Amino acid sequence: MLAGAKHCLYEKGYARTTARDIVAASDTNLASIGYHFGSKEALLNEALIQACTEWYEELERALLVELAPAAGALDRFETVWSRVVELFDEHRSLWIANFEALAQIERAPEVRRILAASQQAVREAMASWFPDQDSGGERKPPPEVGALLQALLMGVMAQWLIDPQSAPSGRDLANGLRRIGVGMGPVRETPRGQ
């Protein structure tokens, strides 16, 4: 059933997938959805989480091959984001389904709960792409790094879905970061909440 639900997410999206679509794609019956998952929404939520996990694992494998530990932070940043943008193209339907699921948050507390629970793990995983340079990569980056990268991911993804031709590339993002960083000086930590 999960495979059928993932297929439907890619083909029809989150909002337009019906229980009958999932049954047809998985060669099961309507009662099995309720028996195993409780509802169509719970099944679609699980399928979306599984699809996103698979995408993230694919991205991690691609980055492990391409990222040299000695590369400078901006070079690493450009390489990472170039590969992220490439994978958007390969998984466009998944990202459309993600945004459709986000639109359901106010009416679907279960979707909110699932996304909130996974948010911290996603932030930590993304931050791990950029180890703390000051400690020679010994320390994990602070949580703000993951939060910034997750915000960037969602923003780039939205731009890419709206107009892939004008959406930023990895190089564009790195160049923007270089320009913003010019003259900023050393990092000064501000306590959280201030």
Secondary structure by P-SEA (a helix, b strand, c coil): caaaaaaaaaccccccccaaaaaaaacccaaaaaaccccaaaaaaaaaaaaaaaaaaaaaaaaaacccccccaaaaaaaaaaaaaaaaaacaaaaaaaaaaaaaccccaaaaaaaaaaaaaaaaaaaaccccccccccccccaaaaaaaaaaaaaaaaaaaacccccccaaaaaaaaaaaaccccccccccccc
